[in-house]
Amino acid sequence: MMNPHGDTFAGAFALVAERLRRSTVQVRTGSSGRGSGVIWRPDGLIVTNAHVAGRARATVELSDGRAFEAVVVARDPERDLAALTVPACDLPAAVRGDAEKLRVGELVLAVGYPLGLDGALTVGIVHALDSRKWVQADVRLAPGNSGGPLADAAGRVIGINTMIANGLGLAVPSNVVEQFLGASQERPYLGVTMRPVPVSLGGRRLLGLVLLEVATGSRAEAVGLLMGDVLIGVGGRFFETPEDLTRTLRNAAPGTRMRLELMRGGRRTGCDVVIGDTGAQAA
């Protein structure tokens, strides 16, 4: 005879899983780059990994098959987080949980698009916790799960899946995600995809950052930056490391006017960017 309590649990668990699937999206950048993301707010804000959203724009596909062109509005490679926006509203946003209240041994669920599978679900338990950096869980992840949700048994998202280490899934805790989103509202986002290149200027060898893409509607486009421009410095200093631009923008106070030095068509030029409330946090 079937256990009615077991049936009740199975039904409730299936509903939790289905809600989590609806708030999970597929993120595509180019022909081969694929990952997952979480609808963080119904107004079109989506959270994923920085290594998934490696370009200024991406295509986001919802669980109902709708696809949108998304713009990366904040990116933090150090925490491996990125925020995107899509032109949509009333989206099925995830219910957010508090990773700081998790306990080792709790049941957790992960949803994503691994290896091309739509809304694949895996279940495990919390293995270890560091609420400032990682939630470790023995969930089975594969390429394509990156950027998707790690949720508790009630379906509340308590982390963003990032990588596998020693057979365990690692997720960025939800409280770290909230900190990242809060900081992104206070720092502008430039809106470019870059790659380090060597530059020669007046017999001196410099580090340059060539712009591979400039997002439509971004602060970079507004100040006249073009694809192919090579940034060589900011705030009166030449770059010494590829992270100098990101670090300088992040540490600048809102309202600060900064000079971007660049090479265009072999000639040195520049433009001013104001660090304000809209536009860009990291490049």
C-alpha positions in Angstrom: 0.0 0.0 0.0 1.3 3.5 -0.9 2.4 5.8 1.9 0.2 8.9 1.8 2.8 10.9 3.7 5.4 9.9 1.1 3.1 10.9 -1.7 2.5 14.3 0.0 6.3 14.9 0.3 7.0 13.8 -3.3 4.3 16.1 -4.6 5.5 19.1 -2.6 9.1 18.5 -3.6 8.1 18.3 -7.3 6.3 21.7 -7.0 9.4 23.2 -5.4 11.6 21.9 -8.2 9.2 23.2 -10.8 9.2 26.7 -9.3 13.0 26.6 -9.3 13.1 25.6 -12.9 10.9 28.5 -13.9 13.2 31.0 -12.3 16.3 29.4 -13.9 17.4 30.6 -17.4 19.9 29.6 -20.0 22.7 32.2 -20.7 24.4 32.1 -24.1 27.4 34.1 -25.2 28.6 33.4 -28.8 28.2 30.0 -30.5 29.8 27.9 -27.8 29.5 29.7 -24.4 26.6 28.4 -22.4 25.6 28.5 -18.8 22.7 29.2 -16.5 21.3 32.1 -14.6 18.8 33.0 -11.9 15.9 35.5 -12.3 16.7 37.7 -9.3 13.9 40.2 -9.7 10.7 40.2 -11.8 11.8 43.4 -13.6 14.4 41.5 -15.6 17.5 41.4 -13.3 19.4 38.1 -13.8 22.4 36.8 -11.8 24.9 34.5 -13.2 28.7 33.8 -13.1 31.2 36.3 -14.4 32.8 33.5 -16.4 29.5 32.8 -18.0 28.8 36.4 -18.9 32.3 37.1 -20.3 31.0 39.6 -22.9 29.0 42.8 -22.7 25.9 41.2 -24.2 24.3 37.7 -24.0 21.2 35.9 -25.0 19.0 34.7 -22.2 16.4 32.0 -22.8 13.6 31.5 -20.2 12.1 28.2 -19.3 9.0 29.0 -21.4 11.1 29.3 -24.5 11.2 33.1 -24.8 14.6 34.6 -25.6 15.9 38.1 -24.9 19.0 40.1 -25.7 20.6 40.8 -22.3 23.1 43.5 -21.3 25.7 42.9 -18.6 25.3 45.7 -16.1 27.7 44.6 -13.4 30.6 42.1 -13.3 33.0 41.0 -10.6 35.5 38.3 -11.7 37.0 38.0 -8.2 33.6 36.8 -6.8 32.7 35.2 -10.2 29.4 37.1 -10.3 27.6 39.1 -13.0 24.3 40.8 -13.3 22.3 41.1 -16.5 19.1 42.8 -17.5 16.6 41.8 -20.1 13.7 44.0 -21.5 10.9 42.1 -19.7 8.8 42.4 -16.6 6.6 40.2 -14.4 9.2 37.4 -14.7 9.1 34.4 -12.3 11.8 35.6 -9.9 13.4 33.1 -7.5 12.7 33.3 -3.8 15.9 34.2 -2.1 17.2 32.5 1.0 19.8 33.3 3.6 23.0 31.3 3.2 24.1 32.3 6.7 21.2 30.3 8.2 22.3 27.0 6.4 23.5 24.0 8.4 25.8 21.2 7.3 23.7 18.2 6.3 20.7 20.2 4.9 19.1 19.0 1.7 19.8 21.3 -1.3 18.8 21.3 -5.0 20.7 22.6 -8.0 19.0 23.4 -11.4 20.7 24.4 -14.6 21.3 23.6 -18.2 24.2 21.1 -18.1 25.4 19.6 -21.4 22.4 21.1 -23.2 19.7 19.5 -20.9 16.8 21.9 -20.1 16.2 22.5 -16.4 18.1 19.5 -15.1 17.7 18.9 -11.4 20.2 17.4 -9.0 19.9 16.9 -5.2 22.5 16.6 -2.4 23.4 17.9 1.0 25.4 20.8 2.4 29.0 19.5 2.9 30.7 22.5 4.4 30.0 26.3 4.8 31.9 29.5 4.6 29.2 32.1 4.4 31.7 34.8 3.2 32.9 32.7 0.3 31.4 29.3 -0.5 28.6 26.8 0.1 30.0 23.4 -0.6 27.5 20.6 -1.5 27.7 17.1 -2.9 25.4 18.0 -5.8 26.3 16.6 -9.2 27.2 19.5 -11.5 28.4 19.6 -15.1 29.4 22.2 -17.7 26.3 24.4 -18.2 25.3 24.4 -14.5 27.5 27.4 -13.8 25.5 30.5 -12.8 22.4 28.4 -11.9 20.8 28.3 -8.5 21.6 26.2 -5.4 18.4 26.2 -3.3 17.3 24.8 0.1 14.5 22.2 0.4 11.9 25.0 0.3 13.2 26.2 -3.0 14.9 29.4 -1.6 18.0 30.2 -3.5 21.0 30.2 -1.2 23.8 30.3 -3.7 24.9 30.6 -7.3 26.7 27.5 -8.6 30.2 28.3 -9.8 32.5 25.3 -10.0 33.4 21.7 -9.0 36.3 21.1 -6.7 37.3 17.6 -5.4 33.9 16.3 -6.5 31.9 18.9 -4.6 29.9 21.7 -6.0 30.9 25.2 -4.9 28.3 28.0 -4.9 28.7 31.7 -4.1 26.4 32.3 -1.0 23.3 34.4 -1.5 24.4 37.0 1.0 27.6 37.6 -1.1 25.3 37.9 -4.2 23.3 40.6 -2.4 26.5 42.5 -1.4 27.6 42.4 -5.0 24.3 43.7 -6.3 24.3 46.5 -3.7 27.8 47.5 -4.7 26.9 47.5 -8.4 24.2 50.1 -7.7 26.8 52.4 -6.1 29.5 52.0 -8.8 29.1 52.6 -12.5 29.6 49.8 -15.1 31.6 50.7 -18.2 30.0 48.0 -20.4 32.9 46.6 -22.5 34.6 43.3 -23.2 38.4 43.6 -23.3 41.6 41.6 -23.9 45.1 42.6 -22.8 47.5 43.5 -25.7 51.0 45.0 -25.9 51.2 48.6 -27.0 54.2 50.7 -28.2 54.0 54.4 -27.5 57.0 56.7 -28.1 59.4 53.8 -27.8 57.9 52.6 -24.6 56.1 49.2 -24.2 52.8 49.5 -22.4 49.9 47.2 -21.4 46.8 47.9 -23.4 43.2 46.7 -23.2 41.6 46.3 -26.6 37.9 46.6 -26.7 36.3 43.6 -28.3 32.7 44.7 -27.7 30.9 47.9 -26.5 27.4 47.3 -25.2 24.6 49.3 -26.7 23.3 51.9 -24.2 26.4 51.5 -22.0 28.5 54.2 -20.4 31.3 53.3 -22.8 29.1 53.9 -25.8 27.9 57.2 -24.3 31.4 58.6 -24.0 32.3 57.5 -27.6 34.4 54.4 -27.0 34.5 52.1 -30.1 35.2 48.5 -30.7 39.0 48.2 -31.6 40.0 51.1 -29.3 42.9 50.2 -27.0 42.7 51.6 -23.5 46.2 52.3 -22.0 45.5 54.2 -18.8 43.0 55.9 -16.5 43.2 58.7 -14.0 46.6 59.9 -15.3 48.3 56.5 -14.9 49.2 53.8 -17.5 48.0 50.3 -16.8 50.4 47.9 -15.1 48.0 45.0 -14.8 44.8 44.0 -16.6 42.9 44.6 -13.4 43.9 48.3 -13.0 40.9 49.7 -14.8 38.4 47.6 -12.8 40.1 48.5 -9.5 40.3 52.2 -10.3 36.6 52.4 -11.3 35.5 50.4 -8.2 37.4 52.6 -5.8 36.3 55.9 -7.3 33.6 57.9 -5.5 30.3 58.5 -7.4 30.5 61.8 -9.4 34.3 61.5 -10.0 35.4 62.5 -13.5 38.2 60.3 -14.9 40.2 60.5 -18.0 40.5 57.4 -20.1 43.7 57.3 -22.2 43.5 55.2 -25.4 44.9 54.5 -28.8 42.7 54.7 -31.8 44.0 54.1 -35.3 47.6 54.3 -34.1 47.1 57.7 -32.5 46.8 58.6 -28.8 43.6 60.2 -27.6 41.3 60.1 -24.7 37.8 60.7 -23.3 36.3 61.6 -19.9 33.9 59.4 -18.0 31.9 60.4 -14.9 31.6 57.8 -12.3 27.9 58.1 -11.5 24.9 56.2 -10.3 24.2 54.6 -13.7 26.5 52.9 -16.2 29.3 50.6 -14.9 31.2 49.0 -12.0 33.8 46.8 -13.6 34.8 46.8 -17.2 
